[in-house]
Amino acid sequence: MIALGTCATAGGIQALRNFANPEEYADVVYAHPEYLHYLKTATPIAEHILVDLELWGCPVNKAQVLEVIVALLNNRRPNLPAYSVCLECKRHNTVCVLVDKRIPCIGPATQAGCGAICPSMGRGCYGCFGPAREVNAESMSTMLLKMERYPGETTRLFRGISGYAPTFYNIAEEILSTNKETK
């Protein structure tokens, strides 16, 4: 079983409901929310069945999908990136938006695969390819909290499209619990 895409690996956009009140969203968005039938939470497929491989991305990287298929056909492990989005920025000669423009970016904590699309457009990374394998979450969140442009920006970054991935989820929860303790 292969979980294909961020919706399958971490709940994706639908997992945003896990951090809010879905009924409130429905009331605001739909004229007749009483006709809606939906799950109260969105979860990764791995919480329900055994998953052999997770292929992150929103959207998935077609080269990675092909690599997985070829690897399976050749009875070998897929050769997927084991580094963060930062290396993709460097390979594309993209100036670091975090350092140069002080734009909050979770690229250092995010698995490569997108080609650094957001930073190449002058935006910080939103984490579409999920957490990188080895993330210094405490250091990353401390740095981002110091440069927030508005209160809660760091938490929102980590609670984005891959926000239900355990690494990103735990970072956001730690920030929230620390903020409650300091108030």
Sequence and secondary structure as in RCSB ss.txt:
>XXXX:A:sequence
MIALGTCATAGGIQALRNFANPEEYADVVYAHPEYLHYLKTATPIAEHILVDLELWGCPVNKAQVLEVIVALLNN
RRPNLPAYSVCLECKRHNTVCVLVDKRIPCIGPATQAGCGAICPSMGRGCYGCFGPAREVNAESMSTMLLKMERY
PGETTRLFRGISGYAPTFYNIAEEILSTNKETK
>XXXX:A:secstr
 EEESHHHHH GGGGGGGGS HHHHHHHH S GGG    S    GGGTS  SEEE BTTB HHHHHHHHHHHHTT
S      SBHHHHHHHTT   HHHHS     GGGBBS S SHHHHTT     TT B SS  HHHHHHHHHHT SS
TTHHHHHHTSTTTTSHHHHHHHHHHHHHHHHH 
